[in-house]
Amino acid sequence: MMVRQRLGMSPILPRLTCFVTTAAWQTSVYWFMGALTNNGRKLANFAGFYKGIQSAGAAIMFRIDSRNAPYMNEFASCWALLAGSLVIAAPLIWMKIQDHVTLEEDLRFSDETIEEVAPTVAPEVMHEKA
């Protein structure tokens, strides 16, 4: 008899937990990316890189699963990859995310100029017209 049948647990509970934690993780990752810059081009590059790494990880896990590896090995490798990525990402999160970034600093390492992205009308004037 399976464990969940003995405990009277529905199979939806583990899946629901997985979906909720995945959604929370995705939200935090996208928030971190958004906090790194206000530049749309940089954000697109960050998101593309993240999705590429995510897809590569999914492909690796799919291959491990197709070779009929024990589930505990898959579980351990998922957590090991997560822990390794957090070790790499933690310094970036702690050192690069700031409360305020100047426009010049935000445009550094991009091909945009201040004239292209700076507002031409003061925010107060825009609110008065609305």
Summary of the structure (lengths in Angstrom):
residues: 130
radius of gyration: 21.7
end to end distance: 66.2
largest distance: 70.3
contacts: 249
relative contact order: 0.07
helix: 76%
strand: 0%
